[in-house]
């Protein structure tokens, strides 16, 4: 894992790792994401000194009673329902290959729904790991050629990383479709869903993910993604997903481009 992880107390949960975003491309967050053919990811919880509402940057939500999630790195903002746990903008989460440890998917300034939804020691290392019910955030898409490509590749990659690794046959990816947020941002969305994932363990479930590919105020390709467990009690409904997605907007000048 990245050496910067040692800079803070990291809580590991199912393979996703939380860490401070200190710049550079080593965490893979600048990339459009590789299609899931390079191994499998792990899952982990975010760490940091956030008070749970550190991402709003003084902005008012577009949905009454919701909280704002701001990512200064990519110049984006969106709203989440009040039960979501908003992380500090300087934190990120990553799923890593559970065989090689290499990062597969990363997003920064995330928000979680029930970050300790399921806790288990599936790898029998004597350490319990927390699994979130769902997570949402934004990342870069360096190298992408279109918003369709971003939506398709990243939605697939999140489901693979979080719910099916190393299996590439237990999920399906829908078509990329045009989408416009309430603020007028145009781009593309795509869904990916797993069914009958061969992953095992107390917290193993099928999952779903949606990615919205678009350009920020500097014309740089970026993405918003939400993934979550499916077929379980409390699953994030599609209506809620789309309501969150509709609030995506640009905010300020991106500090990373």
C-alpha positions, 0 to 999 in steps of 0.5 A: 500500500502507499507509504503515505498511509503511515502518516495517519492511523488507518482503519482497515475494513475488508480491504479498502484503505483510508489515507490522506491525499497528498498529491501525485498520481500514485494512488491511481485517482487521476486515472480513468481506471483500468477495466477489471482485468488486472486482479482483484480489490480489497475493502477498507474504512476511511481514516482521518481527523474529520468530524463527520461533516467536514466536507460541506465547505460552507455550501448550502445543500440543494436538498433541504436537510441533506449534507454537502460533499465537496471535493476541492481536488476536482472542483466538485460538490454533491449532496447526500442524505443526513444519515450518510457519514461525510469524510474530510475532503483530504481523505480518500478510499481505495480498493486494492488487489487482494493478491498483489496489494496494488490499488485498483479503484480510488475516490477522494472526499468520500461519504459512507452509508453505515461505515460499520454495516458489517464487521468480520475477520474473513481473512482470519488475521485476528483483526476485525474489518468494517464493511460499509453498506455504500459509499460515494465520491469523485475521482479523476479520469485522466486518459479517458476519451469520452464520458461514455468510456468513463461511465462504463469502465468505472462502474464495472471496476467498482463492482468488480473491486468491491463485490466480485473479485477475482471473478469477472463473470458474475456482473453485468454492465448496462449501456452508457446513457446521457445524463444532465444534473439539475445544475446543468452538467452534461455527461454519461451514466452507466450501471453495473450489477453483480448477481451470484458473486462467488465471494465468501465470508460473513460480509460478502454480498452482491453489489451495484455501482453507478458512475457519472462521467463529466467535465469539471470547470477546467474541462478535465474529465472527472467522475462521480461514483456510488457503489453499495451492497444489493439484495440486503436490508437497507439497500440504497434505492435507485430513487435515492441514488438518482436523487444524489446524482442529480445534485452533482455540480462543479464548485470552485477552481480544481486544485488538481487538473 
